[in-house]
């Protein structure tokens, strides 16, 4: 259930979604670098 007529809710929902996606992909990217380059991936 989502209220499309309220721009504040839409903006907040999109901001939270984008933040979640960015955090997820950043975590996967760091994990991938760590797996590929070992200790250097943590720097």
PyMOL commands that set and color helices and strands:
alter all, ss='L'
color gray80, all
select helices_A, chain A and resi 7-42
alter helices_A, ss='H'
color red, helices_A
deselect
rebuild
show_as cartoon
